[in-house]
Amino acid sequence: MEATSLHLDWVSCSVPWSCRPGADKVKDGPAWGRWGFSVLRAPGSPWLLLAPLLSPTVPQVTSPPCCLCPEGVHRFQWIRNLVPEFGVSSSHVSVLSSPTEFFELMKGQIKAARRRVVMASLYLGTGPLEQELVDCLESTLEKSLQAKFPSDLKVSILLDFTRGSRGRKNSRTMLLPLLQRFPEQVRVSLFHTPNLRGLLRLLIPERFNETIGLQHIKVYLFDNSVILSGANLSDSYFTNRQDRYVFLQDCPEIADFFTELVDAVGDVSLQLQGDDTVQVVEGMVHPYRGDRAAYCKAANKRVMDVINSARTRQQMLHAQTFHSDSVLTHEDAAAAGDRRPAPDTWIYPLIQMKPFEIQIDEIVTETLLTEAERGAKVYLTTGYFNLTQAYMDLVLGTRAEYQILLASPEVNGFFGAKGVAGAIPAAYVHIEQQFFSEVCSLGQQARVQLQEYWRRGWTFHAKGLWLYLTGSSLPCLTLIGSPNFGYRSVHRDLEAQIAIVTESRALQQQLHQEQEQLYLRSGVVSSATFEQPSRQVKLWVKMVTPLIKNFF
């Protein structure tokens, strides 16, 4: 397991898939054949020796290495057993670094869109910058109507129902003018979690009802180009809230996939009408009035059909491109100018929708953490440090080096909030201190390091992972998207991110620079960190945190 290349080098033992805990996590998915594991060396904690046995199997590559394919075989190709694999040229992938760059790119892409604009987010804010985005959409739609030829431009927006309905002026009221003026071209879908129903829905007040479950996917798509991010459509995310963003330019198959995914979630959501009422798609079970099991089953099928059909399409495309008797050689194809550059980068969409029993992202993340070998480095960042027990066990019990970046209390998004929400940063400090104490008690300080991000006047919302193989100074894989690696992301919300695997040194340099720029604004956590006045946690917060940590 000391290989520094991207080639497959798994250590496995044969254990039936059905014997693994959580083997039913992905319904209707492909079977996995082998069980990968790592040897633990966690002094003083014998129970951690079981951590790898509770982690996912390493799915086998479904076919032998293909010598005909220009992309060859890389060590993460097992992910394609679960989701579609999209091979692209790294020249189509750009890493953005700032909220302003993100905002300006989105406006430019909206203005240039001719066929489709698809936006999935938690919510749309109500300030002048958000209005600027809406105005861009209106202007583009207006131009499409004035075109010489009938335009097929469609705008589809997916938001969360509870968050998007908060307050008198909200996401819904911001988008109503578009719906009213362009009813045939604009669709606004509001996802409502099936877990918020009955008396619970009647009794839990606004804001607090958002803790039950949300639409948390952040995908921004314009014709054949896609931005994947953790950023919402709100002014702070356009100015001084640090997040991560990747721009996939002219990637039609990836754009088609995310269009279909947002359409699928939209179909099981409530549809906003021009009079600010909502309706269910004809033939669909109501998310909170209908039978919960029937709704979740229908939603599972709708989303998994998208994943599996895209997976089949990509496999067929791969076979036609590289295994057809009539296929041209690369030299002939390049000379003819009818083939894109050979892929050196692979994109895997990872979906997590526990309410619908879809847990692909969780399985892939746990497998990556399990299989990171001795000497590998994992840089993991989250705006809200509240790792699931499974993720914590793997970080503490496996062999790779970890540097975990999290928000200092002052740059936590809840810092200074009114009421109970104002205590949330202190609750995160308490969780952080407990984890740090566990690291110290296991003697893992040299292998697992916590760092706190701080930047005056900014908040921190970046999430994701960079993996550096043993002996490499550049990452070959990153995870980027909406999940925070916490209980909410795994169990309550709808999430999506992508795994980017690349052999391109130029793209690896981009990812490395992104990681460095984030970590440069951080300080290393030590015992002295928790002695600072700003880290003193009140007793009532310590007592309440275990009860509420699964809700924020």
Rosetta blueprint (number, residue, H / E / L):
1 M L
2 E L
3 A L
4 T L
5 S L
6 L L
7 H L
8 L L
9 D L
10 W L
11 V L
12 S E
13 C E
14 S L
15 V L
16 P L
17 W H
18 S H
19 C H
20 R L
21 P L
22 G L
23 A L
24 D L
25 K L
26 V L
27 K L
28 D L
29 G L
30 P L
31 A L
32 W L
33 G L
34 R L
35 W E
36 G E
37 F L
38 S L
39 V L
40 L L
41 R L
42 A L
43 P L
44 G L
45 S L
46 P H
47 W H
48 L H
49 L H
50 L H
51 A H
52 P H
53 L H
54 L H
55 S L
56 P L
57 T L
58 V L
59 P L
60 Q L
61 V L
62 T L
63 S L
64 P L
65 P L
66 C L
67 C L
68 L L
69 C L
70 P L
71 E L
72 G L
73 V L
74 H L
75 R L
76 F L
77 Q H
78 W H
79 I H
80 R H
81 N H
82 L L
83 V L
84 P L
85 E L
86 F E
87 G E
88 V E
89 S L
90 S H
91 S H
92 H H
93 V E
94 S E
95 V E
96 L E
97 S L
98 S L
99 P H
100 T H
101 E H
102 F H
103 F H
104 E H
105 L H
106 M H
107 K H
108 G H
109 Q H
110 I H
111 K H
112 A H
113 A L
114 R L
115 R L
116 R E
117 V E
118 V E
119 M E
120 A E
121 S L
122 L L
123 Y L
124 L E
125 G L
126 T L
127 G L
128 P H
129 L H
130 E H
131 Q H
132 E H
133 L H
134 V H
135 D H
136 C H
137 L H
138 E H
139 S H
140 T H
141 L H
142 E H
143 K H
144 S H
145 L H
146 Q H
147 A L
148 K L
149 F L
150 P L
151 S L
152 D L
153 L L
154 K E
155 V E
156 S E
157 I E
158 L E
159 L E
160 D E
161 F H
162 T H
163 R H
164 G H
165 S L
166 R L
167 G L
168 R L
169 K L
170 N L
171 S H
172 R H
173 T H
174 M H
175 L H
176 L H
177 P H
178 L H
179 L H
180 Q H
181 R H
182 F L
183 P L
184 E L
185 Q L
186 V E
187 R E
188 V E
189 S E
190 L E
191 F E
192 H L
193 T L
194 P L
195 N L
196 L L
197 R L
198 G H
199 L H
200 L H
201 R H
202 L H
203 L H
204 I L
205 P L
206 E L
207 R L
208 F H
209 N H
210 E H
211 T H
212 I L
213 G L
214 L L
215 Q E
216 H L
217 I L
218 K L
219 V E
220 Y E
221 L E
222 F E
223 D L
224 N L
225 S E
226 V E
227 I E
228 L E
229 S E
230 G L
231 A L
232 N L
233 L E
234 S L
235 D H
236 S H
237 Y H
238 F H
239 T H
240 N L
241 R E
242 Q E
243 D L
244 R L
245 Y E
246 V E
247 F E
248 L E
249 Q L
250 D L
251 C L
252 P H
253 E H
254 I H
255 A H
256 D H
257 F H
258 F H
259 T H
260 E H
261 L H
262 V H
263 D H
264 A H
265 V H
266 G H
267 D H
268 V L
269 S L
270 L E
271 Q E
272 L E
273 Q L
274 G L
275 D L
276 D L
277 T L
278 V E
279 Q E
280 V E
281 V L
282 E L
283 G L
284 M L
285 V L
286 H L
287 P L
288 Y L
289 R L
290 G L
291 D L
292 R H
293 A H
294 A H
295 Y H
296 C H
297 K H
298 A H
299 A H
300 N H
301 K H
302 R H
303 V H
304 M H
305 D H
306 V H
307 I H
308 N H
309 S H
310 A H
311 R H
312 T H
313 R H
314 Q H
315 Q H
316 M H
317 L H
318 H H
319 A H
320 Q H
321 T H
322 F H
323 H L
324 S L
325 D L
326 S L
327 V L
328 L L
329 T L
330 H H
331 E H
332 D H
333 A H
334 A H
335 A H
336 A H
337 G L
338 D L
339 R L
340 R L
341 P L
342 A L
343 P L
344 D L
345 T E
346 W E
347 I E
348 Y E
349 P E
350 L E
351 I E
352 Q E
353 M E
354 K H
355 P H
356 F H
357 E L
358 I E
359 Q E
360 I H
361 D H
362 E H
363 I H
364 V H
365 T H
366 E H
367 T H
368 L H
369 L H
370 T H
371 E H
372 A L
373 E L
374 R L
375 G L
376 A L
377 K E
378 V E
379 Y E
380 L E
381 T E
382 T E
383 G L
384 Y L
385 F L
386 N L
387 L E
388 T L
389 Q H
390 A H
391 Y H
392 M H
393 D H
394 L H
395 V H
396 L H
397 G H
398 T L
399 R L
400 A L
401 E E
402 Y E
403 Q E
404 I E
405 L E
406 L E
407 A E
408 S L
409 P H
410 E H
411 V H
412 N L
413 G L
414 F L
415 F L
416 G L
417 A L
418 K L
419 G H
420 V H
421 A H
422 G H
423 A H
424 I H
425 P H
426 A H
427 A H
428 Y H
429 V H
430 H H
431 I H
432 E H
433 Q H
434 Q H
435 F H
436 F H
437 S H
438 E H
439 V H
440 C H
441 S H
442 L L
443 G L
444 Q L
445 Q L
446 A L
447 R L
448 V E
449 Q E
450 L E
451 Q E
452 E E
453 Y E
454 W L
455 R L
456 R L
457 G L
458 W L
459 T E
460 F E
461 H L
462 A L
463 K L
464 G E
465 L E
466 W E
467 L E
468 Y E
469 L L
470 T L
471 G L
472 S L
473 S L
474 L L
475 P L
476 C L
477 L E
478 T E
479 L E
480 I E
481 G E
482 S L
483 P L
484 N L
485 F L
486 G E
487 Y H
488 R H
489 S H
490 V H
491 H H
492 R H
493 D L
494 L E
495 E E
496 A E
497 Q E
498 I E
499 A E
500 I E
501 V E
502 T E
503 E L
504 S L
505 R H
506 A H
507 L H
508 Q H
509 Q H
510 Q H
511 L H
512 H H
513 Q H
514 E H
515 Q H
516 E H
517 Q H
518 L H
519 Y H
520 L L
521 R L
522 S E
523 G E
524 V E
525 V L
526 S L
527 S H
528 A H
529 T H
530 F H
531 E H
532 Q L
533 P H
534 S H
535 R H
536 Q L
537 V L
538 K L
539 L H
540 W H
541 V H
542 K H
543 M H
544 V H
545 T H
546 P H
547 L H
548 I H
549 K H
550 N H
551 F H
552 F L
